[in-house]
Amino acid sequence: MGLKKRIQDAVAVMYQRIYDRERSRVKKDARRKPCILFASVSRAEIGGNAEFVYRRICERGLDVDFDIVLDFAPDIKSVETPAKQLAFIKRLARADIIFLDDYHPFVYFVDYPADVKIVQLWHAIGSFKTIGFSRKRANQEEHRRTSRAHRGYTHVIVSAEVDRPHYADAFNTPIDRIFATGIPRVDGFLNKASLVANRQAFFERFPVAQGKRVIVFAPTFREDDIRKATYDFTKLDLEAIAAYCRKANAVFLLKFHQYTHGFDGVPAHLSDVIIKAQGIREVNDLLPAADLLVTDYSSVLYEAALIDVPTVFYPYDLEEYESTRGFYEPYASFVPGPIVKTPEDLVALLSWTGDQEQIDAFKKRHFAHFDSHSSDRVVDLVLETTKGSLAG
């Protein structure tokens, strides 16, 4: 057994003792309300799927029956101190329902009693690029057998039936714990009033885009280590893109992934048509105003398809990405739009208006629900059985 594994096992034993002690104290309090914990180490504040679930709990008045705790941090480094980890373990011990939206290392050190629900909402839609234990790596089976990652989920929320086996594999979780309720944050895309409001907010924030063709460029990052996450910015010919935009009365919004480092900014002489979307945490906030999306391996393609935004795919390093990361299905037959691999071909397709038949087929396969009630289905699935079970 390696030193790293021995340290992890020792930490797990210590955390388990702390958890068990705190949990026994909590359970002795007959007056307490059931506790819901929303937690993430990749967000500074609640957002995405967690926000939609939290909002529906409150809108339905269910928050009066629960003690709701929010525990968010912008990155793992901000919670690595022993004091902060101890405080988090104590919050875990209070929680009867734990909502996660990403990998959360400090959740996995504990083995939970049967009455605790751990709900993985995840932060992306569908099963596109591989995640979790599905990712290509050496000694994968040994890692699957010994790792504590993703252990113990009682509910995993997915978009459609086609995703269930992929997420079962990714999280090493029985398939009967994978539920195709639909993704909570999609509710906003299926609500016309919400889309109109988001579109209006976009043009208020970016008035230069009013009356122009809006192209949103939203690639994902490269590198496994998020502290080294980057993108090959030489693959963007900003001069040629700007020339196209001026000719076509368009603007080109750069929305790099939050982890991406190394972009020096838009040169001043191009800033009239090329805009960096500063301070926008969710790329979804840009899509209601988009006439075209350009991406590569990002799950934003699902939301774009849902509201019929045409997408051009620019995987300039497809062969390398496929060999190191991998996809659940062949990339070329999966994506609902044309694929380009050079800066010149990308510029040539910035006028793409889409293939609606292809988009409709994609939606039909990858979304089980189109009723804007996915958040409600998650709330009903997880919360409605909790009050009664604890009361009993």
C-alpha positions as CSV (number, residue, x, y, z in Angstrom):
1,M,0.0,0.0,0.0
2,G,1.4,3.4,-1.0
3,L,2.0,6.3,1.4
4,K,-0.8,8.4,-0.2
5,K,-3.3,5.6,0.3
6,R,-2.2,5.0,3.9
7,I,-2.7,8.7,4.6
8,Q,-6.1,8.8,3.0
9,D,-7.2,5.7,5.0
10,A,-6.0,7.4,8.3
11,V,-7.8,10.6,7.4
12,A,-11.0,8.6,6.7
13,V,-10.8,6.8,10.0
14,M,-10.4,10.1,11.9
15,Y,-13.2,11.8,9.9
16,Q,-15.5,8.9,10.5
17,R,-15.0,9.1,14.2
18,I,-15.7,12.8,14.2
19,Y,-18.8,12.3,12.0
20,D,-20.2,9.4,14.1
21,R,-19.7,11.4,17.3
22,E,-21.4,14.5,16.0
23,R,-24.1,12.5,14.3
24,S,-25.1,10.8,17.5
25,R,-25.4,14.2,19.2
26,V,-27.6,15.5,16.4
27,K,-29.9,12.5,16.5
28,K,-30.5,12.9,20.2
29,D,-32.2,16.3,19.6
30,A,-35.8,15.4,19.2
31,R,-36.8,19.0,18.4
32,R,-34.5,19.5,15.4
33,K,-35.7,19.9,11.9
34,P,-34.3,17.7,9.1
35,C,-31.2,19.4,7.6
36,I,-30.4,20.0,4.0
37,L,-26.8,20.8,3.1
38,F,-25.9,22.3,-0.3
39,A,-22.2,22.0,-0.8
40,S,-19.5,22.7,-3.5
41,V,-15.8,23.3,-3.7
42,S,-16.0,24.8,-7.2
43,R,-18.4,27.7,-6.6
44,A,-18.1,30.8,-4.4
45,E,-21.9,30.9,-4.0
46,I,-24.9,28.8,-4.9
47,G,-25.7,28.5,-8.7
48,G,-26.5,26.1,-11.5
49,N,-28.6,23.1,-10.6
50,A,-28.3,23.6,-6.9
51,E,-29.7,27.1,-7.1
52,F,-32.8,25.9,-9.1
53,V,-33.5,23.1,-6.5
54,Y,-33.0,25.5,-3.6
55,R,-35.2,28.0,-5.2
56,R,-38.0,25.5,-5.7
57,I,-37.8,24.3,-2.2
58,C,-38.3,27.9,-1.0
59,E,-41.0,28.7,-3.5
60,R,-43.0,25.7,-2.5
61,G,-42.7,26.7,1.2
62,L,-40.8,23.5,2.1
63,D,-38.0,25.5,3.6
64,V,-40.0,26.0,6.8
65,D,-39.8,22.2,7.4
66,F,-36.0,22.0,7.0
67,D,-32.9,23.6,8.3
68,I,-31.0,24.6,5.1
69,V,-27.2,25.1,5.2
70,L,-25.1,26.4,2.3
71,D,-21.4,25.6,2.2
72,F,-19.7,26.9,-0.9
73,A,-16.0,27.6,-1.8
74,P,-14.5,28.8,-5.0
75,D,-11.8,26.1,-5.1
76,I,-10.4,23.2,-3.1
77,K,-7.5,25.2,-1.8
78,S,-9.8,27.5,0.1
79,V,-11.0,24.6,2.3
80,E,-7.9,22.6,2.8
81,T,-7.0,23.8,6.3
82,P,-7.7,21.3,9.1
83,A,-10.0,23.8,10.9
84,K,-12.2,24.2,7.8
85,Q,-12.3,20.5,7.1
86,L,-13.4,19.8,10.7
87,A,-16.1,22.4,10.4
88,F,-17.3,20.8,7.2
89,I,-17.4,17.3,8.7
90,K,-19.6,18.7,11.5
91,R,-22.0,20.2,8.9
92,L,-22.1,16.8,7.2
93,A,-23.0,15.2,10.5
94,R,-26.1,17.5,10.8
95,A,-27.2,16.9,7.3
96,D,-30.0,14.4,6.4
97,I,-29.9,15.4,2.7
98,I,-26.6,16.4,1.0
99,F,-26.9,18.1,-2.5
100,L,-23.7,18.2,-4.5
101,D,-23.0,19.6,-8.0
102,D,-19.5,18.3,-8.6
103,Y,-16.7,16.2,-7.2
104,H,-16.3,17.0,-3.5
105,P,-13.4,15.2,-1.9
106,F,-14.3,15.8,1.8
107,V,-17.7,14.2,1.3
108,Y,-16.2,10.8,0.4
109,F,-14.2,10.2,3.5
110,V,-17.3,9.2,5.5
111,D,-19.6,6.2,5.4
112,Y,-23.1,7.4,6.0
113,P,-26.0,5.8,7.8
114,A,-28.9,4.5,5.7
115,D,-31.2,7.5,6.5
116,V,-28.8,10.0,4.9
117,K,-29.4,10.9,1.2
118,I,-26.5,12.1,-0.9
119,V,-27.7,13.6,-4.2
120,Q,-25.3,14.3,-7.0
121,L,-26.9,17.0,-9.3
122,W,-23.7,17.3,-11.3
123,H,-23.0,20.6,-13.1
124,A,-23.3,19.4,-16.7
125,I,-26.0,18.0,-18.9
126,G,-25.9,14.6,-20.6
127,S,-23.1,12.1,-21.2
128,F,-20.7,13.6,-23.8
129,K,-17.1,13.5,-22.7
130,T,-16.3,10.9,-20.1
131,I,-16.3,11.8,-16.4
132,G,-15.4,10.1,-13.1
133,F,-14.4,6.4,-13.4
134,S,-15.3,6.4,-17.1
135,R,-12.3,8.5,-18.0
136,K,-9.3,6.9,-19.6
137,R,-6.4,6.3,-17.2
138,A,-3.9,3.7,-16.3
139,N,-4.9,1.1,-13.7
140,Q,-8.5,2.2,-14.0
141,E,-10.0,-0.9,-12.5
142,E,-7.7,-0.7,-9.4
143,H,-8.7,2.9,-9.0
144,R,-12.4,2.0,-9.3
145,R,-12.0,-0.6,-6.6
146,T,-9.9,1.4,-4.1
147,S,-11.0,5.0,-4.6
148,R,-13.4,6.7,-2.2
149,A,-14.5,9.2,-4.9
150,H,-18.2,9.4,-5.6
151,R,-18.9,6.7,-3.0
152,G,-22.3,6.6,-1.5
153,Y,-24.5,8.6,-3.8
154,T,-28.2,7.6,-3.1
155,H,-29.5,9.7,-6.1
156,V,-27.8,10.8,-9.3
157,I,-29.8,13.2,-11.4
158,V,-29.6,13.0,-15.2
159,S,-31.3,14.4,-18.3
160,A,-32.6,11.3,-20.1
161,E,-32.7,7.5,-20.1
162,V,-29.7,7.4,-22.5
163,D,-27.5,8.9,-19.7
164,R,-28.3,6.4,-16.9
165,P,-25.8,3.6,-17.8
166,H,-23.0,6.2,-18.5
167,Y,-23.5,7.9,-15.1
168,A,-23.7,4.5,-13.3
169,D,-20.3,3.7,-14.8
170,A,-18.8,7.1,-14.1
171,F,-19.8,7.2,-10.5
172,N,-19.5,3.4,-9.8
173,T,-23.1,3.5,-8.7
174,P,-26.0,1.1,-9.1
175,I,-28.1,2.1,-12.1
176,D,-31.3,2.1,-9.9
177,R,-29.8,5.1,-8.2
178,I,-29.7,7.1,-11.4
179,F,-32.9,9.1,-12.1
180,A,-33.8,10.7,-15.4
181,T,-35.8,13.5,-13.8
182,G,-34.4,16.1,-16.1
183,I,-31.7,18.7,-15.2
184,P,-33.0,21.5,-12.8
185,R,-31.3,24.4,-14.5
186,V,-32.9,23.5,-17.8
187,D,-36.2,24.7,-16.3
188,G,-35.1,28.3,-17.1
189,F,-34.6,27.4,-20.7
190,L,-38.1,26.0,-21.0
191,N,-39.7,29.0,-19.5
192,K,-40.4,31.7,-22.2
193,A,-40.6,34.6,-19.7
194,S,-37.3,33.6,-18.2
195,L,-35.6,33.4,-21.6
196,V,-37.0,36.9,-22.5
197,A,-35.7,38.3,-19.2
198,N,-32.3,36.8,-19.7
199,R,-32.1,38.1,-23.2
200,Q,-33.0,41.6,-22.1
201,A,-30.4,41.4,-19.3
202,F,-27.8,40.4,-21.8
203,F,-28.3,43.4,-24.0
204,E,-28.4,45.7,-21.0
205,R,-25.0,44.3,-20.0
206,F,-23.6,44.3,-23.6
207,P,-25.3,47.2,-25.4
208,V,-22.8,47.0,-28.2
209,A,-24.4,43.7,-29.3
210,Q,-27.9,45.2,-29.7
211,G,-29.1,44.7,-33.3
212,K,-26.1,42.5,-34.2
213,R,-25.5,38.8,-34.9
214,V,-24.3,37.4,-31.5
215,I,-21.7,34.7,-31.7
216,V,-20.8,33.1,-28.3
217,F,-17.4,31.3,-28.2
218,A,-17.4,28.9,-25.2
219,P,-14.7,26.2,-25.3
220,T,-13.8,24.0,-22.3
221,F,-10.3,24.0,-20.8
222,R,-7.3,21.6,-21.4
223,E,-5.3,19.7,-18.7
224,D,-6.6,17.5,-15.9
225,D,-5.2,19.7,-13.2
226,I,-7.5,22.8,-13.0
227,R,-4.6,24.8,-11.6
228,K,-2.9,24.4,-14.9
229,A,-6.0,24.7,-17.1
230,T,-5.5,26.5,-20.3
231,Y,-6.5,26.8,-24.0
232,D,-4.4,27.2,-27.1
233,F,-5.2,30.8,-27.9
234,T,-3.1,30.6,-31.1
235,K,-6.0,28.6,-32.5
236,L,-8.1,31.8,-32.6
237,D,-7.4,34.2,-35.5
238,L,-8.9,37.3,-33.8
239,E,-7.9,39.6,-36.6
240,A,-9.9,37.5,-39.1
241,I,-12.8,37.0,-36.7
242,A,-13.0,40.8,-36.2
243,A,-12.9,41.4,-40.0
244,Y,-15.8,39.0,-40.4
245,C,-17.8,40.6,-37.6
246,R,-17.4,44.1,-39.1
247,K,-18.5,42.9,-42.5
248,A,-21.5,40.8,-41.1
249,N,-22.6,43.3,-38.4
250,A,-21.7,40.8,-35.7
251,V,-20.1,40.5,-32.3
252,F,-17.9,37.7,-31.0
253,L,-18.1,37.0,-27.2
254,L,-15.3,35.1,-25.6
255,K,-16.5,33.0,-22.7
256,F,-13.6,30.8,-21.6
257,H,-14.1,28.3,-18.8
258,Q,-13.7,29.7,-15.4
259,Y,-10.6,27.6,-14.9
260,T,-8.8,28.7,-18.0
261,H,-5.6,30.7,-17.5
262,G,-3.3,32.6,-19.8
263,F,-5.6,34.8,-21.9
264,D,-4.0,38.3,-22.2
265,G,-7.3,40.0,-23.2
266,V,-8.7,41.5,-26.4
267,P,-6.4,43.9,-28.2
268,A,-7.9,47.4,-28.1
269,H,-8.2,47.7,-31.9
270,L,-10.5,44.7,-31.9
271,S,-12.6,45.4,-28.9
272,D,-15.4,47.0,-30.9
273,V,-16.5,43.5,-32.1
274,I,-14.7,41.0,-29.9
275,I,-15.8,41.1,-26.3
276,K,-14.6,39.1,-23.3
277,A,-17.6,38.2,-21.2
278,Q,-16.2,39.4,-17.9
279,G,-17.8,38.4,-14.7
280,I,-20.3,35.9,-16.3
281,R,-20.2,32.7,-14.2
282,E,-22.8,30.8,-16.2
283,V,-22.4,30.6,-20.0
284,N,-26.2,29.8,-20.0
285,D,-26.8,33.5,-19.3
286,L,-25.4,34.3,-22.8
287,L,-27.3,31.7,-24.8
288,P,-30.7,33.4,-24.9
289,A,-29.2,36.2,-27.0
290,A,-26.9,34.0,-29.1
291,D,-27.4,33.5,-32.9
292,L,-24.5,31.0,-33.0
293,L,-22.5,29.0,-30.4
294,V,-19.0,27.9,-31.1
295,T,-17.6,25.2,-28.7
296,D,-15.6,22.0,-28.6
297,Y,-16.2,19.6,-25.8
298,S,-18.4,21.6,-23.5
299,S,-21.8,20.3,-22.4
300,V,-23.2,23.8,-23.2
301,L,-24.1,22.2,-26.5
302,Y,-27.2,20.7,-24.8
303,E,-28.6,24.0,-23.6
304,A,-27.9,25.5,-27.0
305,A,-29.8,22.7,-28.8
306,L,-32.7,23.0,-26.3
307,I,-33.4,26.6,-27.4
308,D,-32.5,26.0,-31.1
309,V,-29.2,27.9,-31.1
310,P,-27.0,26.5,-34.0
311,T,-23.6,25.3,-32.9
312,V,-20.3,25.0,-34.8
313,F,-17.8,22.6,-33.2
314,Y,-14.1,23.5,-33.1
315,P,-12.2,20.6,-31.7
316,Y,-8.8,21.4,-33.1
317,D,-7.2,18.7,-30.9
318,L,-9.8,16.1,-31.3
319,E,-7.5,13.1,-31.7
320,E,-5.4,14.0,-28.7
321,Y,-8.5,14.8,-26.5
322,E,-10.1,11.5,-27.5
323,S,-7.0,9.5,-26.7
324,T,-6.6,11.1,-23.3
325,R,-10.1,11.9,-22.1
326,G,-12.6,10.0,-24.4
327,F,-16.3,10.2,-25.2
328,Y,-19.3,8.0,-24.5
329,E,-20.2,8.0,-28.2
330,P,-18.2,8.9,-31.3
331,Y,-17.7,12.6,-31.5
332,A,-18.5,13.1,-35.2
333,S,-21.8,11.3,-35.1
334,F,-22.8,12.8,-31.7
335,V,-22.6,16.5,-32.1
336,P,-25.5,18.4,-33.7
337,G,-23.5,20.7,-36.0
338,P,-20.5,21.0,-38.4
339,I,-17.0,20.3,-37.2
340,V,-14.0,22.5,-38.1
341,K,-10.4,22.1,-37.0
342,T,-8.5,25.2,-38.3
343,P,-8.8,28.9,-37.6
344,E,-9.6,29.5,-41.3
345,D,-12.4,27.0,-41.4
346,L,-13.9,28.4,-38.2
347,V,-14.1,31.9,-39.6
348,A,-15.7,30.5,-42.8
349,L,-18.5,29.0,-40.7
350,L,-19.3,31.9,-38.5
351,S,-22.4,32.6,-40.7
352,W,-23.8,29.1,-40.0
353,T,-27.6,29.2,-39.4
354,G,-28.1,25.6,-38.4
355,D,-29.8,22.3,-39.4
356,Q,-33.1,22.3,-37.4
357,E,-33.8,18.6,-38.3
358,Q,-30.4,17.6,-36.8
359,I,-31.0,19.8,-33.7
360,D,-34.5,18.3,-33.2
361,A,-33.2,14.7,-33.3
362,F,-30.6,15.6,-30.8
363,K,-33.1,17.1,-28.4
364,K,-35.5,14.1,-28.7
365,R,-32.7,11.7,-27.7
366,H,-31.1,13.7,-24.9
367,F,-34.0,15.3,-23.0
368,A,-36.7,13.2,-21.3
369,H,-38.7,16.3,-20.3
370,F,-39.7,19.6,-21.9
371,D,-42.1,20.9,-19.2
372,S,-39.9,23.2,-17.0
373,H,-40.6,21.0,-13.9
374,S,-37.3,19.1,-13.5
375,S,-36.5,21.0,-10.3
376,D,-39.9,19.9,-8.9
377,R,-39.2,16.3,-9.8
378,V,-35.9,16.4,-8.0
379,V,-37.6,18.0,-4.9
380,D,-40.4,15.4,-4.9
381,L,-38.0,12.5,-5.4
382,V,-35.7,13.5,-2.6
383,L,-37.6,15.6,0.0
384,E,-41.0,14.1,0.2
385,T,-39.9,10.9,1.8
386,T,-37.5,12.5,4.2
387,K,-39.8,14.2,6.7
388,G,-41.9,11.1,7.2
389,S,-38.9,8.8,7.5
390,L,-37.3,11.0,10.1
391,A,-40.5,11.5,12.0
392,G,-40.9,7.8,12.2
